[in-house]
Amino acid sequence: MASIDWINSKESTPLKIPSLSPGFGRDIAGLLEGISKHIAGLPVDGEQLSLPDSQRISHLKRHLNDVRDVQRALTSLSNTVASSISSLENQFSALFIRDRYSQFPDDIFTIIFKSAAFNDFRSAISISHVCQRFRSIALSIPQLWTSILPKKGRGMSVENASEVAGRSQHSALGLTVEMQSFDPYANGHVDYLESMMSFISVHFSRISTLTLDLGTAHAVASKNKSWSTKMSLPVLESLKINAPPSTRLEHFYRDWSVPSLHILRGRNCMPRLPSDVLSKITYFSFEVEEYDSWDDNRVRWLLIELASYLNKLTSVEEVSMDFDCDQVHYRMMEDALPKLQTSQAQLSRISRLSFTAPSGRVDVVASRTWISGFGPHIAFLPVTTANAQGTRSCRRSSERTLYWRTSISNARGMIVRSSASQTVSPLSG
């Protein structure tokens, strides 16, 4: 029989575990190698024809039980070892960098900071607060300071925004400026937004991405005339407008000169821009959200208006629509929805369409949204959405997202996939 002198039977002295002092890895590896050789010889033991069958059965049963016990132990050991390796590697890496980082040249930190904090102002601030050396390096990297997020009362002031803009003054990447507000009925926010418009007028030649959150702008109608209706933003590539239906500003930005604009996002509105500007848009997203004061702020948009708007986007390649929680939609009866049998959006170059709706009515969305894949056309039929709980408030966790990925001009039909249920169904007319 195959044997190994330091593996003992159950009746003999128990096997002594090798010392687990540092360096025990080789001892354990040797032990496991010996066990492997021993187990490999067990089937040979069972083939000894000189033994009676009853004895061979007994031996084989014991061997089988032993091997299964070893298998369970090794599986547990393997999982434990894998977890320990991951934890030890992380600890080693963190301690090694902490111990050696002071030896890194500034060029290495510059590369790391660029990767970690590009277009993220908070990361840039965090880096600059670590130590004086990190602050000096961060201040020498213009790209770290191209994302500016001014917030009245909750962050950067207009004065600070100007200071940060100065830190990126010789960067060719431009600025990202977001104007956001928090109290939808505070008159003071209108003055704040006006000051931000002054900020934009100063840095107009460098702004590449701009978000205008006009959630408070309707508070003072008399302020309209002070907003800049004529402005040139030569390097602006991305524009997002968030404007509730009750805003009094009436798309004051429509006459801005934006020759480089190709990304357009509308939240609760479809940004009103000249036809020659819309014809150059390659990415368009449209979002609808509900407001706390639903009597005054319901987003009363029509799909026929959306289809007409999309017709103007003759170069669009990607479209994203998020019909989030607009209450008027899931309160409407399906029969009351408008009929759009003939309305079509001519989107000859579209390659991706994504659609998001709250849960509970995904089946209705799929059945009442008709997308023709036969040629470069998309026809929008009425869509209704609902909250699964029947309440007025929808949460992101209760949403279901439908994705369509295809080349419209070559498609032989469209596929709808629900990421929540993983069900797939074709859409047809």
N, C-alpha and C positions, 0 to 999 in steps of 0.2 A: 504493500500500500504506500501511496505517497505520504510523506510525513515531513514535519518540520519540528525540530527539537524544542523550539520555544513556544509552540502552540500545544497546550495541554488539554486533555479531555476534562469533562465536567467532574470526574471523580478525583482528579489530581490537583496539585497545587494551582491556584488561580494565576493567570498570566499577570506578570508585573508590568505596569504601565511605564514606559520610558520617562526619564526626567523631562519636565516641561520648562526647564530653565532656558534662557535665551540661547538660540541655536538648536532648539528641539526639532526644527523642521526636517533636518536630515534624518534624525532618528525615526520620526514618524513616517517619513517617506520610505525608509528601509523596511520598517515594519509592514507597511501596506504592500510593498513589493513582495515580501515573503508570503503575506496572506493571499495575494493574487496568484502566486505560483501554486500554493496549496489548494486553492479553490479550483484552479485549472486541472488539477489531477484527480478531483473527485469523480468525474464520470468514468475515469479509467478504473477506479476502485470498484465501481458498480458492475463492471464487466467481468469480474473474476468468476469464471464458470465453475471453479472448484467448490464454491460455496453453495449451499442449498438456496432455493429461491426465497424461502421465508426469511433467511438471514440477509440475503441481498436486498430484499424489500425493506427490512428494518434499517440497514445501512443507508440506502438511498433516501428513505424518509428523513433520517436524521440529517443527512447532507443537505437535502432540500430545505429543511427548516433552518439549518445553519446559514445557508447562502441567502435565504430570504431575510433573516435577521441582519446579516451583514449589509444587504442591499438597502434596507430601511435606514440603518445607521449611516451608511455612506451618503444617502440622499440628504439626510439631515445635516451631516457634516459638510457636504458640498454647498448647501444653502447658507450655512453659517459662515463658511470660509469666504464665499462670494460677498456676503454682506460685510464681513470684517475687512476684506480687501478694499472695498469701496470706501468704508469709513476711514481706514488707515491712510489710503491715498489722499483723501480730502484733508485729513489732519496734517499729513506730511507736506502737502502742497501749500497749505495755509501757513504753516510754521516756517517752511523753507523760504517762501516769499517774504514773510515778515522779517526773517533773519537776514535775508540777502538783498531786500529791495533797495536799501540805501546804496548798494553798489551798482544798481542799474543806471545807465546814462540817461540824461534827460530825453534823448531821442526815443528811447524805448517807452518811457512814460507817455510821450506825446502820441505814439502809435496806439498805446492802450487806451488813453483818454479819448482819442478820436473815435475809436470803435465803441467805447462804452457810453459815450454821452452825446453823440451826434444827434442834433435836433431834439435834445431833451435838456431843457434849461435847469431842471431840478438836479439832474446828475452833475451838471457843470458846477452848480453851487455847492453840492456835497463834496465834490473833488477839491474845490478851492478851500474848503473849511478843514481839511485833514491836517495840514501843516503848512508852514510858510513856503516850503519848497514846492509842494503841490500847487499852492495858490499861484506862485510865480509861473509855473509851467502852464497852468490852466489859462492864466491871463495872456499868455503868449500864443495861444491857439485860437485864432479868430473863429474857426468853425464851431467851437463850443458855445458861442454866444450869438448864434443866428436864430435861435428860437426864443421869441419874446412873448410872454404871456402876462400882460398887465391885467390886474384885477383890483377893482376899487374895494378897499377895506379888507381884502383877503390875500394880498400878495404885493406884486410890484406896482409902484406908483408910476405915473407918467414920467416923472423926473428920473426915476430909476431905470425906466425903459430906455430913455435917451442915453443914460450912462452905459447901459449894456450894449446899445446899438453902437456906441463909440468903440467898444472893445472889439467889434467885428468889422471895423470901418474899412480895413484893407482886404476883407474877404470877398471873393467873387460869388459866394453862394447866396447872397441876399438874406433877407430877414423873414421870419415867420411871425406875424402879428395876429393875435387873437383878441378880439374885444368881446368880453363876456360880462354878464351882469347877474345879480342874484335877487334883488327885490324888484318885482315887476311893476311896482307902483310908486317907486321913489323918484321924485323929480330930480334929485341930485345926480342920479345916474346919467340923465340926459346930458348934463353939463360935463360929466366925466367922459362920455362918449364923444362929445364935441372936442374935448381936449385931445382925445386919441386921434380924431380926424386931423387935427393940427400936426400931431406926431407923424401921421402917414404922409401928409403933404411935405414934411421936411425930408423924409427918407423914401420918397416915392420911387426914386431911381434904383432902389436896392431890394424892394419887397418882392419876393417870389411866391409867397403863399400868404393868403389873407382870409381870415374868417371874420365875418361881421355878424355878431349876435345882437339883433335889434329888439330883444325881448322887452326892453324898457322904453324904447324910443317913442312909443305911442303916448307916453304920459303927458307930454307937453306938445300940443299941435303947433303952437306958435313958434316952435324952434325950427320948423322945417326950413326956412329960408337961410339959416346959418349953416346948413350942411353943404358940403362940397359936391356940386353936381357936375363940375368940370375938373377932371384930373387925369393925368397920364401916368400909367404904371407900366413902363416898357418891358420889365422882366417878369411881370406877374404871370405865373404858370397855373396856379390853383386858386380858385375863389369859392368860398362857402358862405351862403347867406341863410341866416335863421331869422325869419320874420313871421310873427303870428298874424292872423288875418286882420286884426284890429290895428295894425301899425299905420301911422299917418304919414310915413315917409315915402310911400308909393315909389319904391325902387329908385331912389335918388342917384344910384350908382349907374343907371342905364347908359349914360352918355360918357362914361369913363373910357379912355383909350387904353385898351388892353391887347396889344397885338400878339403877345406870346401866350395868351390864355388857351389852355387845352383841357383842363380839369375843372369841372363845374359841379358843385354840390348845392342842392336846395333843401332846406329843412322847413317844413310848413309853408313853403312858397316855391314857385318856379321862377327863378331869377329872370327879370326882364332885361334882356340885352339885345342889341341890334342883330339882325339876321346874319350879317357878315361875321360877327363874333361867334354866334351859335353854330354856324356852319363849320367852324374849326375845332369844335369840342370833340375830343376823342373818348373822354370818360365822363359819364353823367350819373349822379345819384340823386334820388328823391326820397325824402323821409317825411312821415306824418307822425306826430305825437299828440297826445291829449294834454290839456291844460287843467289846472285845478278848478278854475272858474269856467266851467264848460258852457254856461249860458252865453258868455261874452266871447270866448276864445275858441269855439269849435272851428276846426279846419274844414270849411265847406268847399272842398275841391271836387271837381268832376273828372271822371276818367276821360271824357271826351276832350277836356282841356289838356290833359296829360298827353293823349294821343296826338293832338294838334301840336303841342310843344315838341314832342319827339320828332315830328316830321321836319322840324327846322334843324335838327342835329344830323346833318347829312354825312358827317365824317365820324360819327360816334362808333367806337369799337367795343365798348363795355358799358353796360347799364346795370345799375343797382337800385331796386325799389324796396322800401321798407314801409309797409302800411301797418304802423305800430298799434296805437291805441286810440285812434280817432273814434270817439263814442258814437258820432252820428252814423257811422257805418254799421256797427253791429247792432244798432237799434232799428235800422231800416229793415223792412221786409224784403225778401229777395225779389218779389214781383214789382216792388216800387223802384228798383234800380233801373237806370236808363238803358235803353237798347242801343248797342253800338255795332250793329251787324256789318256796317260798311266802312267803319272807321279803321284805317290802317296807318301804321307808322312805317315809313319807308326807311328801313335801317339796313342798307345793303352791306355794310362792312362790320356789323356786330359779330363778335366772336364769343361773348360771354354775357349771360343775363342771370342775375341773382334776385330772388324775391323772398321777402321775409314777412310773416304774418303771425299774429298771436295764435295760441293754441285754441282748440275747440271748434274752429271752422276751417281747418286746413282742407277738409274734403270739399267744402263749398268753394274755397279758393281754387282748388284744382279743377273742379267741374265747371266753374263759371269763368275761368280764364282760358281763352282759346288762343293758342300760338301755332301758327302755320309754319311748318318748316319747308314748304315747297316753294322755294324762291326767296328773294330778299325782302320778305314782308313779315311783320308781326301785327296781328290784330288783337286789340284789347277789348274783351268783353267785360261786363260788370263784375266786380269783385266785392265780396262782403267778408268782414272779419268779425270775430267774436272772442270774448274771454271765456275760458273753460269754466271759471267759477261764477260767471254771470255778474261780476262786479264791474264798476266803472274804471277800476285801475288795473292795468296790465303790468306784469313784471317781465324782465328779460328772461328769467328762468322758465317762464311758461310759453315762450315763443317756439315756433317751429319754423325752420328755414327750408325753403325749397330752392334747389339750384338747377339751372339749366346750363349745360356746357355743350356747345356745338358750333359748327360753322354754318351759319344760317343759309348761306347761298348754296351749300352742298348737302344740307340735311335732308333726310327722308322722313322726318318727323321729330318731335321733341320729347324728351324724357323728363319726367318730374320725379325728384327724389326727396323724400322727407327724411331729414337727418335724425329726427326723433324716433320714428317708427321703422326706419330703414326699408320702407316700402317703395316700390318703383312702379310707376304706371305711365303709359304713353298718353300724351295729349293729342287729340285729333279734333277736327272740326265737325 
